[in-house]
Amino acid sequence: MVVIDVKMLSGFTPTMSSIEELENKGQVMKTEVKNDHVLFYLENVFGRADSFTFSAEQSNLVFNIQPAPGMVYD
């Protein structure tokens, strides 16, 4: 199993419909939104390259937005 932890930029929130669509299409096994992180759980990623996208919307105006990390755990 692989876990992808995406930290949201300050002032942004994930669009839940785009996250639910990933689950419905079977691109990810499970998702969780905790605090300012989106966690994606994937299975069976042996030797193949996958990509997926999700949307986020700006919920608060924040100046000087800094990059946010994304971490992948195996």
C-alpha positions, 0 to 999 in steps of 0.5 A: 500500500502507498499513502500520498500525503498532500498538504494544502496551500494556506487559504485553499481547501480541496474540492470534495467532489473531485476527491470522491470522483477519484474513489468512484473511478477506482484510481484511489482506494480510499481518501481522508481529509484531515486538517489541511492535508489530503491523504490518498491510499493506493494499492497495487502500484508495483512497477507502473506509473500512475497520475491523478489530479484533484481540484482545490478552491481558495477559501481565504485570501492569503498573501505570500503563499508558500509552497506546500509539500507532498509526501509519498509513503510505501 
